[in-house]
Amino acid sequence: MTRTVEDEHTYDVVVIGAGPVGENVVDRVRAGGLTAAIVESELIGGECSYWACMPSKALLRPAIARSDARKVAGLRESVYGPLDAMEVFAHRDKVVGHWKDGGQVDWLDSIDVRVFRGHGRLHGPRKVEVTSPEGERHVLTARHAVAVCTGTRALLPELPGLPAAHPWTSREATSSDRVPERLVVVGGGVVGVEMATAYQALGAKVTLLVRGGGLLPRMEPFLGEHVAAALTARGADIRTDTAVSAVVRDGGTGPVTVLLEGGDHVEGDEVLFATGRKPRTEDIGLETVGLTPGSWLDVDDSLRVTGSDWLYAVGDVNHRALMTHQGKYQARIAGAAIAARAQGGDSALDTGRWGAHAATADHAAVTQVVFSDPEAAAVGLSLAEAERAGYRVRAVDLDMRSVAGAGLYAQGYRGHARMVVDLDREVVLGAAFVGPGIGELLHSATVAVTGEVPISRLWHAVPAYPTLSEAWLRLLEAYRG
């Protein structure tokens, strides 16, 4: 029987959702001298820690390390055997703490943040009701702010037979303890590409079905082209401009048949749908504050919900930049903004471009690394995005084989780099890279973009020889001619 807690709990800030974003919000408001409580219905640490970033990278690292080793003279013959899938899965389980969150709870305790386990719902302005797993109801009141940090969940299309086929989403793919002999992946975005990479390396025969014309459609086209060529060379069957019409799996077990528009079909032992995300806002009480359940939440650059003076939406739920690191960045901005407003109101905020309380990077310097083989990475605006925004720009392209460090990193190195330059200010608006090992190259590009460093000053940033970072020198040389 539900028992209502008689004492209403009051805090300066209440956060719904204890993933990395929510954790960073409470960390920043506590650093600002405010009290805080956090609500979580699943594991403290959220999607990234247990079903996304961390487990997926644990699955991908052996695949990429083996691939790199096969390109090194004197080493390649030693690494031509198969990966030990059970050892890979065991390491993945260790990385995610065997799906237990005691360490995360201890950290929240250490900064004096109260954790409420259960389902949290808004109950009018500045109030959150929490129904615990035991059926108890806690009523939390926020003096200053409530932050919705509930993130997203996998979006499955409405297709005949799909629910009964028990498809994989990213959660099943990252937590599976077996390798299907045949894996059909629907979707050519980041999740589809990364899981195709991982399971192909673990021994699955992968078929990748892509509705559009190529992989990684939100990035510069050459990134997806390089990744597709490498997957195909290793045996993947990539079908672009392909739409799924239905899924058949008799009894919900055994082989699955994916029917395609046009009459063709593909068979597999599992099917992974990586076809987008939707906000986890359908049952958090948005209707009690005049908002639409299930909707993305519009915010300003301080992450405050449009039309509100107390409600914040931070991370994926606001649809600005659906990546963990961007959500954590937003959380640092939002936490600082909440603390500043608590002390001095809106006049205490610095919300100018690159100000302390403005998430400017969400517009100008979003970073992303795709841990495919080869890796793909980008920051800032692509050429097409810059042109659409009205900038007068020039794209400078580089075959990474012209960099001495590339040939040392891997024999037969294939990769490409692009720098997008604002010709009026002569600063870098964006950069994109594809090739082995380039994920660690991205932060230098991020500093150049966020710092709006003039090209004339970048000439004085001397890359060490012979590293992959010499790509910067070659790009600058190509720009100057």
Secondary structure, DSSP 4 states (H G I P E B T S, - for coil): ---B-SSPEEEEEEEE--SHHHHHHHHHHHHTT--EEEEESS-TTHHHHHHSHHHHHHHHHHHHHHHHHTTSTTTGGGG-SPP-HHHHHHHHHHHTGGG--HHHHHHHHHTT-EEEESEEEE-STTEEEEE-TTS-EEEEEEEEEEEE---EEEPPP--TTTGGG--B-HHHHHH-SS--SEEEEE--SHHHHHHHHHHHHTT-EEEEE-SSSSSSTTS-HHHHHHHHHHHHHTT-EEE-S--EEEEE-GGG-S-EEEEETTS-EEEESEEEE---EEES-TTS-GGGGT--TT----B-TT-BBTT-SSEEE-SGGG-S--SHHHHHHHHHHHHHHHHHHHHH-GGG---STT-TT--THHHH--EEEE-SSSEEEEEE--HHHHHHTT--EEEEEEEGGGSHHHHHH-TT---EEEEEEETTTTEEEEEEEEETTGGGGHHHHHHHHHTT-BHHHHTTSPPPTTSGGGHHHHHHHHHH-
